Amino acid sequence: MTAKPWPFDQPPNGAAITLKKIISGEQPILFVSHDQEDHGWQFLSGDSFAADDSAVIALKEIVELDPTTLPLADLPPGWIATRRSANAAWERRERE
């Protein structure tokens, strides 16, 4: 069985910005941003947060925490995806 190629434009060990409460399972990922400038990825809750609440982990760890983020790998730079709950469908749009 052949493993599927990594679908994101950053490597599996590439940095992803997230929140400590997402890592601990206290909050779901409801907001994803694929940054235009550096093609970086952010996986957030959609709520405001303080800088010391943020964390940097490997992109592959995000996918392991929440496999529903995997279909967002083709999100173009400069776009975001949001959803109302962890079970809701992702809605994509260009960042304003």
Buried (B, 14 or more C-beta within 10 A) or exposed (E): EEEEEBEBBBEEEBEBBBBEBBBEEEBBBBBBBBBEEEBBBBBBBBEEBEEEBBBEBBBBBBBEBBEBBEEBBEBEBEBBBBBEEEEEEBEBEEEE
